[in-house]
Amino acid sequence: MKQLLPLWLYVLVLCPFNQSFAQSTNIPEKDIVEVLFGSKKKKQKNDTDSLVPGKLYTSILPIPGYNPALGFVIGAGVSANFLAGKSNKTHLSNILANATITTKNQFNFYARNMIYLKNDEWILQGDWRWLIFSQPTYGLGINFSDKLVLAPKEEPMKFNYVRFYQTLYKKLKGPLYAGIGVNIDRHYSIVDELLDTSAANRYLTAHYNYSTLNNIRQDQYASVGLSLNLLFDTRDNVNNTRKGQYAKITFRINNEIFGSTRSHNTLYYEYKTFWNPSKNLIRPHIIGFWTMGRFLLSGKQPYLEMPAISWDMYNRTGRGYIQGRIRGENMWYGETEYRFPISKNGLFGGVAFLNLTTATNESIRQKIADEFATGYGFGLRIKLSKKTNTNIAIDYGMGRNGSSGIFVNLLETF
């Protein structure tokens, strides 16, 4: 649900902004459902209302919009939350799914899960996708130029894509877990639209050059492997974290024996931390930091299966750039975000953010941290469900060479 011009902005006229940033716990918290349809309760309780174990709490967001790369888009997203045990011993679980169709004959289905079983003894974490898709690529590494004539050429591609990542974690001690996962990436029906190998109109794309150099077929390929994982998680809420930390390390083994096109091994890490200077959990000011990296340890990986901007689990990296604008054999990403309340009733909030991306291109010996792409911007948060602390996130991001975009999501960016 990224880069769509949002029709949800009409809700801004339904409730006036209160420009005071003072914290007031005496004002009942509101969400958009109450504003649009009213409350079914005679008496409003504050956001300390307890969640009932075993009960499913759902939030639905229609997805109408327009994107130059996709055409007109229509679909829906749903966020489902539940407690598998008592709230003082079990984290809130989340399942996020969305499906869209476009006027450019694209179909996109995503389903992600972060499920905490009773007493947090086991955790399930998954990322499932099926895309009938098209997207331009721009080569490898950080390849921007201040002179537009030297900027990399947009190379449109069509492809179908299946992703199945599922990891099962077992608690070792406290918030520390170890897990094993199955990881499958498969691209098929790949069409490299600008590629022309004829003598008269010869044009060789970055996808063609890389695949030919590394002896990888170009119409389809796959990375199939097993992963070993360590997870540390002290976050209070996966939907909208107000305190805690999250850390993950994954060693993934992709082998031709499992069905991979080329054998290769990768190392992935991710870390998030959240600081609440006021220590107030009611409409707090939050400073968050997020970093991740994926590094090729051995072998060669297919072009479209390299790490790329906005191809992370929730498609959130790189606000300010279109998906796939930055790609490389290795990639590092870092972001910081300031979250603040706008209205006293918690209905509206805001964010300001800054991110950095660096990636490698082995063909020109560009290494990690040789050059960076910066993204920055601001956003609006609309409370969709105060019960599960779920927000609609609407962000405007900017990047290098005039890159910009509007990004619409359920849940926070990280």
URLIN-V538142 format. One record per residue. RES is the residue in one small letter. PHI is phi as a letter, one per 20 degrees, with the letter a starting at -180 (* if undefined). Layout:
# URLIN-V538142
RES_PHI + RES_PHI
This chain:
# URLIN-V538142
m_* + k_c + q_m + l_d + l_f + p_f + l_e + w_f + l_f + y_f + v_f + l_f + v_e + l_e + c_b + p_f + f_f + n_d + q_f + s_f + f_e + a_f + q_e + s_b + t_e + n_e + i_e + p_f + e_f + k_d + d_c + i_f + v_f + e_f + v_f + l_f + f_c + g_n + s_d + k_e + k_e + k_f + k_c + q_e + k_e + n_f + d_f + t_e + d_g + s_e + l_e + v_e + p_g + g_n + k_e + l_e + y_d + t_c + s_c + i_c + l_c + p_f + i_c + p_e + g_r + y_b + n_b + p_g + a_e + l_d + g_n + f_f + v_c + i_b + g_r + a_b + g_c + v_c + s_d + a_d + n_c + f_b + l_d + a_e + g_b + k_f + s_f + n_e + k_c + t_c + h_f + l_f + s_e + n_c + i_c + l_d + a_c + n_b + a_b + t_c + i_c + t_c + t_f + k_d + n_m + q_d + f_c + n_c + f_c + y_c + a_b + r_c + n_c + m_c + i_d + y_d + l_f + k_g + n_m + d_l + e_f + w_c + i_c + l_d + q_c + g_b + d_b + w_d + r_b + w_b + l_c + i_d + f_c + s_b + q_a + p_f + t_d + y_c + g_n + l_d + g_n + i_e + n_d + f_e + s_b + d_f + k_e + l_f + v_f + l_e + a_f + p_f + k_e + e_f + e_d + p_f + m_c + k_d + f_a + n_d + y_b + v_c + r_c + f_c + y_d + q_b + t_c + l_d + y_d + k_d + k_f + l_e + k_a + g_l + p_e + l_e + y_c + a_c + g_b + i_c + g_c + v_d + n_c + i_c + d_c + r_b + h_d + y_b + s_l + i_f + v_c + d_e + e_f + l_e + l_f + d_b + t_e + s_f + a_f + a_f + n_c + r_f + y_b + l_d + t_e + a_f + h_f + y_f + n_f + y_f + s_f + t_f + l_f + n_d + n_l + i_d + r_f + q_d + d_e + q_a + y_a + a_b + s_c + v_c + g_b + l_d + s_c + l_d + n_c + l_c + l_c + f_c + d_b + t_c + r_f + d_e + n_b + v_f + n_f + n_b + t_f + r_d + k_b + g_o + q_c + y_c + a_b + k_b + i_c + t_c + f_d + r_d + i_d + n_d + n_c + e_f + i_f + f_e + g_o + s_f + t_f + r_c + s_f + h_a + n_c + t_c + l_c + y_c + y_c + e_b + y_b + k_c + t_b + f_c + w_c + n_d + p_f + s_e + k_m + n_e + l_e + i_d + r_l + p_e + h_e + i_c + i_d + g_d + f_c + w_c + t_b + m_b + g_b + r_c + f_c + l_e + l_e + s_a + g_n + k_c + q_d + p_g + y_g + l_f + e_d + m_f + p_f + a_b + i_f + s_m + w_d + d_f + m_g + y_d + n_l + r_d + t_f + g_m + r_g + g_o + y_c + i_f + q_g + g_n + r_f + i_c + r_b + g_a + e_f + n_c + m_b + w_c + y_b + g_b + e_b + t_c + e_b + y_d + r_d + f_b + p_f + i_d + s_d + k_f + n_e + g_n + l_f + f_d + g_b + g_c + v_b + a_c + f_b + l_b + n_c + l_c + t_c + t_c + a_b + t_d + n_c + e_f + s_f + i_d + r_m + q_e + k_d + i_g + a_m + d_f + e_b + f_c + a_d + t_d + g_c + y_b + g_r + f_b + g_b + l_d + r_d + i_d + k_f + l_e + s_b + k_f + k_f + t_d + n_l + t_d + n_d + i_e + a_d + i_c + d_c + y_d + g_d + m_c + g_b + r_f + n_l + g_m + s_f + s_a + g_a + i_d + f_c + v_d + n_b + l_e + l_m + e_f + t_f + f_b
